[in-house]
């Protein structure tokens, strides 16, 4: 692995002599003066190791983690419970040490992980081909766009405004390099506006990007919206939350050509933003344009089952001009965490988890919508996340106290105005199995009253003022359905 070692004066002199120049200034003499800084770098004096440690510790003290207070942050990254078996398996040395499995004879474990992961993602998305994983969700969006442009020979991309902001930003950046034009379609009542989508698609559209559930938490009618794309010969590309595929119709059954997404909710903690992994699935016809690598199953000369890298589109593996991907570092360790998590849940447990989230989200949505000064941003169906409009400035809700120097967030929800100026007065609330009914009541109390009085606030009350026990075991949702609090096993 490459590293950096400072060169001594003698080292520098020897290197300069080897290339035939006398000084550093001569080496850089061809650089125009107009682009040179012309002065020393404006850097503070160095600190000792102990001083650096203290500086970083002070900065870290401003953070609050999800085990310290209930977090309703989501927007693509979620605080799910990660079972201990994930750490037990992924920390085994045979999974920690491998990089890209160039030599299959010594990489059977890693290759089998890739193969099993691909199988699981194909089953979840309803599409026949999956790669072994990508860096994360947004880069998978860029790869999907590149595949569509090459497959269709067109230059137009259409994206719903309900697509994750990071994915839209990535598409906009890559579209410049791809020589493509990106058109954005608005949302109406929390859903992609169908007439605007139809009008945006023409004979030059290579792909249409949708998300389900979309960034506002709404469940989109992918099958109907997708018909506008396929009728014009464009590819239908859908970003999905893998957890919600436990109860939602898979994109492959809705006509999607490609499905991709952020894999963090499966077996990966938040970990202050990463690392995570992306997944990418497609129809069989696109297999040779798939980014990354695909592991395949085979038999050896003795008829024993084995695994190999079947397809690799990386420029280091095939002729550079033929490459369709430059992904290098393997995310297989993170993908293994997802595979262990799915195996731990099992098919029935996975569905139960999705149903639990839907019920708990419904309970939270009705609870928050019933507060004075708050209302739902839209009434579209949701699974695990919903948007709320506030009479109070949203940024005002984010501070724990009136003290402006207080670093901790007041209420851990996601302010939509940071990505959607039209929803400056709204925020997202995300639910996971880690958020109990008591946590929902805490959020409702904080939105209504702030921290004051919460320690004495042991009971909630119904419409008649009667106390309702919230001991964290079972609570009745507004529709009478039980909201289970125990972990799914």
Helices and strands as residue ranges (DSSP letters): H 9-19, H 24-27, G 33-35, H 49-60, H 84-90, H 93-96, G 104-106, H 108-125, E 129-130, H 137-152, E 156-160, H 165-178, E 181-185, E 187-188, E 191-192, H 194-200, E 205-212, H 222-230, E 235-240, G 242-246, G 251-254, E 258-262, G 271-273, E 278-282, G 284-289, E 293-299, E 305-312, G 320-322, H 332-369, E 374-376, E 385-390, H 394-397, E 414-415, G 416-418, G 421-423, E 426-430, H 437-449, G 454-456, E 460-461, E 467-468, E 474-476, E 482-484
